[in-house]
Each structure stands twice: as C-alpha cells, then as structure tokens.
C-alpha cells in the first residue's frame, strides 16, 4: 500500500502493558499526519490494573518450566480478552462509542525478547491476540509491532524513539527522553538545528530489580518499593554496587542494544539477594543499592552515548519510576546539573506515554508510513511496523485510505539476510 494522506486526523486508542506486567494503560488521542506535542496533550488516559491472579498467570510465562506451548497459546487469547476489556473500559470512561474510533494500537504483553547477537538473529514474542481485540471491539487493530523491525535486523526496541523525535526535539537544546519502566530506556535527541541522528537504547534495569527485591524482603506482601520507602531507610553499599557495575558487560556495551526480563528478571534479583546476604547487607541497604544501580546505569548510559551532562542538557522522564522520589533523587545527583523533568511538565501523563506512542505508531501504520528509527534499533532500514487485523470499520477505513492514496509506488525489492 502506498503512503497516503488522510484529510482528517485518526482517532486512535493505544494499549500498553510493560515489562512490570502490572496492568494495561489505554490512551485515546486524535493523531494528525504530523502529530505535535500540543495536539497529544489532549489525550485521554485510563489505567486498568491486573488482578493478582492475572499478574501471576503472566509471570508464569516467564518461567521456562511453566511456559509450555499450551500455556502460551491459551494465555495469548486470555490476554487478548484483557486488552479488549481494557479498550472498552477506556472508551466508556472517555464517553466515546467504539464505532467512533478508527484504530487500536496494541503493544501486547512481552513474554520473551532476545536481541540479535553473536549467537544469531533476534526474536521477540508479544501476546494478546489482536484478532480477539478486533472481534470484541469492532475496531481495526494494529499489533505485533516489534517483529517487523527484528525481521529487518533490528532489536525491535526501543520503539518510542519514533514518537520522542516527533514530540520532543528542541531547536537548540540537547534532550534525552527517559522511560523508567521495568527496563529503563533513553532516546537522545540532538538539537534540530545542529543535525545529527537520534539514538535510543535500553540502559539496563529500571524498576524490575527493585520490584522483585521488594517482593522478596516483604515476603510477598509488596509488589514494589512504593515511594522508595524501603530504600530510603538504607544506605548504598559500594562493596555490593561496584562489582555489579564492573562485571556486567551490558552496561558498557555500545548502542544499539536492548535487554529485558531474560537478563534482569527474578533470577538476577535472586542472585543479587544472595550476594547481599553473603556480605551481610541489610534489606534496606540492599534496596538502596539496587536503586543506585538503576540511577548509575541510566547516567552512565547517557554518558556512553555522548550526552554532555550539565546545565545545558535536559532529561524528560516518564514511566512508573518517576513516582519513586528516592530513585529520582538518586538520578538527579548523577546528572551533573542537567535539568531533570517529567512528562507532566509537557502536559503528558508519565504512565500514559507508552500507550500514547502505540496509538501514534498504529496511525502511521494505517497511513503506510515507516514508523521506526533504524539508528535507534539497529535495523537495516526503516519499515512500516504492525500487523493489521480488520475490524467492523475496516471497509470504511480502506475507502478513506485509498481515496487519499497518491501515485502507485514501485514495489520494493525483496530483501534477504545480510
């Protein structure tokens, strides 16, 4: 399909469940051909938390002993139902009927992500069957975004760099857009007047290790270190922190790079717990040190990518980690005077940012627009990500799309492995 220009903005609903697997964020937004920050500030956000049973079922897929083919298959459809319910709840909360929505962009729930490396090409799996979402809502659904970038030789992440560049590039100031989710990732935006490529990558653990340790020290009573209270009662232990930074080759590896639960999930937290116990580190000191690990690796990642940390730089943070004042304070101490703000300063809810991004990505897919940044993911070329599952509105959408289509474009040559 050639790229098209529709006469009107698309009303898009983005759905996101991150690596923390604590629920689904829905964001309803009108997406023009070239979305701008003022336009997306009117987005409507609604969060649907997972129950403990739902969260436990998702976490069961992270364990090779319980993640059988049958379990993954059944959960793919179950999670699709959860996403469809979240979509309808978001629309009901917004007072918008499903028939008025053009497209749903669903990230799904990542259950496995392996970036390309010396052992072969990458692979990634997000579940949450989009056919179920389209069937339950009647809305054309775009999903399974990451696989196309991986097929093009990329890491399939971070994908929000496409949106960060649209919304946050400044004419004169260097900026970094930081997501403090389960995994922390950054997008580095050079000044638009200076040229230069956008760069994005995962810096390492965000909240994931902190969440796992909080669960462990509380005997399962807590799912996270809320407001950083546990860590605030402790002190950073260099004897524990410094080997973690020195021995892990991921932190010093150059971008593009991605990581996930496979590297920094519960087994990593368990090893960290055991290491702390061998050193006689208290629970509070362990949480303080894990908080410092996230802050150190974010700041170190920014420096590694060539960002000059100082008063001339700005970091715009989003994600659940921005609600942890201890983590934000630890990060601020390591930024050498750089401005640290949150997405709220720009009229976007931090916890809505990723769902918003997938609404924008889905609108680009329907328009046939490449919606990746190869310099960020490591792909060979920009591609149009997302698989389109027709909803009841698909015929109307296609009539509008083809009415806005330009001259037929030549078909691209088939591309094989490099």
JOMO-V86789 format. One record per backbone hydrogen bond with DSSP energy under -1.0 kcal/mol. NH is the residue of the N-H (numbers start at 1). CO is the residue of the C=O. If there is no record, write none. Layout:
nh: <NH;NH>
co: <CO;CO>
//
This chain:
nh: <4;5;10;12;13;14;15;16;21;24;25;26;27;28;29;31;40;41;43;44;46;48;50;55;56;57;58;59;60;61;62;66;67;68;72;73;74;75;76;77;78;79;80;81;82;83;84;85;86;87;88;89;90;91;92;93;94;96;100;101;102;103;104;105;106;107;109;111;112;114;117;120;123;125;127;129;133;134;135;136;137;138;141;142;143;148;150;151;152;153;154;155;162;164;165;166;167;168;175;176;177;178;179;180;181;184;185;186;187;188;189;192;193;194;199;201;202;203;204;206;207;208;211;212;213;214;215;216;217;218;219;220;221;226;228;229;232;234;240;241;242;245;246;247;263;264;265;269;270;271;272;273;274;275;276;277;278;279;280;281;286;287;288;289;290;291;292;293;294;295;296;297;298;299;300;301;302;303;304;305;306;307;309;313;314;315;316;317;318;321;322;323;324;328;329;330;331;332;333;334;335;338;339;341;343;345;346;347;348;352;356;357;358;359;360;361;362;363;364;365;366;367;368;369;371;376;377;378;380;387;389;393;394;397;398;399;400;401;402;403;404>
co: <367;404;31;29;103;27;105;25;18;48;16;46;14;44;12;10;36;37;40;28;26;24;22;51;52;53;54;55;56;58;59;63;63;66;68;69;70;71;72;73;74;75;76;77;78;79;80;81;82;83;84;85;86;87;88;89;90;91;97;98;11;11;140;13;142;15;127;125;125;123;120;117;114;112;109;76;129;130;131;132;133;134;389;104;387;145;146;147;148;150;149;377;159;160;161;162;163;164;189;314;187;316;185;318;183;204;179;201;177;199;175;170;171;191;188;186;257;184;184;182;181;182;207;208;209;210;211;212;213;214;216;215;218;224;225;226;228;231;237;237;238;241;242;243;260;260;261;265;266;267;268;269;270;271;272;273;274;275;277;276;282;283;284;285;286;287;288;289;290;291;292;293;294;295;296;297;298;299;300;301;303;302;307;310;174;339;176;341;178;180;319;320;321;324;325;326;327;328;329;331;332;335;313;315;317;342;343;344;343;349;352;353;354;355;356;357;358;359;360;361;362;363;365;364;383;373;373;374;152;143;141;138;391;393;394;395;396;397;398;399;400>
//
